[in-house]
Every structure is written in C-alpha cells, then in structure tokens.
Amino acid sequence: MSKEKNVFISHFGKDDEHIGKLKELMQQKGYTLRNSSIDSTKPNDASNPDYIRQLLRDRIEWAGTTIVLIGPKTHTREWVDWEIEYQR
C-alpha cells in the first residue's frame, strides 16, 4: 500500500528531469509524493521577490516536508538557499 506524502522539492530548475526520477524511486519504496514545488510542469514567471517569497512560503507550509534535490549547480541558486533557510 502506498503512503502519500506532501513534499516541497527545492531544486535548481535545470534539474527538473530528476524530480520524476526521485518520485519513481520513492514509489518503489511505497511512497507517493505530492509535490508542491514550482517546476516545468507548473511554471511561474513572477519577478516580484515579495510575491515569490509568499508563493514559496505557502507551498512549503502546505507540504510540511522539504526535500532538497542537489545537483552540480544547486549551490548557485539564491532561491534554493532561501527555501532551505525558510524552514519553520
């Protein structure tokens, strides 16, 4: 039986392809991930930093669990840093 888990997957946008792989791996372990992060399937072209922060806060709080998907350029992403630091 699959266990559903609400998650926010913090990641560098160019690593979107790996989100599906992570979901598949977790499915094999009996989990279904309900991902609230912004990715290429749910793009957002906002540019106002206050609006972006509020959008991210809402999604992180809804999820309750944050997973950080680390790739070669993750450390260069200001928003990933903010998402990690925001944790309640």
Contacts in CASP RR format, 6 or more apart in sequence:
PFRMAT RR
TARGET T0000
AUTHOR 0000-0000-0000
METHOD contacts of the structure
MODEL  1
MSKEKNVFISHFGKDDEHIGKLKELMQQKGYTLRNSSIDSTKPNDASNPD
YIRQLLRDRIEWAGTTIVLIGPKTHTREWVDWEIEYQR
1 30 0 8 1.000
2 27 0 8 1.000
2 30 0 8 1.000
2 31 0 8 1.000
2 32 0 8 1.000
3 30 0 8 1.000
3 31 0 8 1.000
3 32 0 8 1.000
4 31 0 8 1.000
4 32 0 8 1.000
4 34 0 8 1.000
5 26 0 8 1.000
5 31 0 8 1.000
5 32 0 8 1.000
5 33 0 8 1.000
5 34 0 8 1.000
5 65 0 8 1.000
6 34 0 8 1.000
6 36 0 8 1.000
6 62 0 8 1.000
6 63 0 8 1.000
6 64 0 8 1.000
6 65 0 8 1.000
7 33 0 8 1.000
7 34 0 8 1.000
7 35 0 8 1.000
7 36 0 8 1.000
7 37 0 8 1.000
7 63 0 8 1.000
7 64 0 8 1.000
7 65 0 8 1.000
7 66 0 8 1.000
7 67 0 8 1.000
8 35 0 8 1.000
8 36 0 8 1.000
8 37 0 8 1.000
8 59 0 8 1.000
8 60 0 8 1.000
8 62 0 8 1.000
8 63 0 8 1.000
8 64 0 8 1.000
8 65 0 8 1.000
8 66 0 8 1.000
8 67 0 8 1.000
8 83 0 8 1.000
9 19 0 8 1.000
9 22 0 8 1.000
9 33 0 8 1.000
9 35 0 8 1.000
9 37 0 8 1.000
9 39 0 8 1.000
9 66 0 8 1.000
9 67 0 8 1.000
9 68 0 8 1.000
9 69 0 8 1.000
10 37 0 8 1.000
10 66 0 8 1.000
10 67 0 8 1.000
10 68 0 8 1.000
10 69 0 8 1.000
10 80 0 8 1.000
10 83 0 8 1.000
10 84 0 8 1.000
11 18 0 8 1.000
11 19 0 8 1.000
11 37 0 8 1.000
11 39 0 8 1.000
11 68 0 8 1.000
11 69 0 8 1.000
11 71 0 8 1.000
11 74 0 8 1.000
11 80 0 8 1.000
12 69 0 8 1.000
12 71 0 8 1.000
12 73 0 8 1.000
12 74 0 8 1.000
12 76 0 8 1.000
12 77 0 8 1.000
12 80 0 8 1.000
13 39 0 8 1.000
13 40 0 8 1.000
13 77 0 8 1.000
14 73 0 8 1.000
15 69 0 8 1.000
15 71 0 8 1.000
15 73 0 8 1.000
15 74 0 8 1.000
16 39 0 8 1.000
16 40 0 8 1.000
18 69 0 8 1.000
18 71 0 8 1.000
19 35 0 8 1.000
19 37 0 8 1.000
19 39 0 8 1.000
19 69 0 8 1.000
22 33 0 8 1.000
22 67 0 8 1.000
22 69 0 8 1.000
23 33 0 8 1.000
23 35 0 8 1.000
26 32 0 8 1.000
26 33 0 8 1.000
27 33 0 8 1.000
34 63 0 8 1.000
35 63 0 8 1.000
36 59 0 8 1.000
36 60 0 8 1.000
36 62 0 8 1.000
36 63 0 8 1.000
37 59 0 8 1.000
38 44 0 8 1.000
38 55 0 8 1.000
38 56 0 8 1.000
38 59 0 8 1.000
44 52 0 8 1.000
44 55 0 8 1.000
46 52 0 8 1.000
46 55 0 8 1.000
52 79 0 8 1.000
53 82 0 8 1.000
56 79 0 8 1.000
56 82 0 8 1.000
56 83 0 8 1.000
56 86 0 8 1.000
57 86 0 8 1.000
60 66 0 8 1.000
60 83 0 8 1.000
60 86 0 8 1.000
60 87 0 8 1.000
61 88 0 8 1.000
66 83 0 8 1.000
66 84 0 8 1.000
66 87 0 8 1.000
68 74 0 8 1.000
68 80 0 8 1.000
68 83 0 8 1.000
68 84 0 8 1.000
74 80 0 8 1.000
END
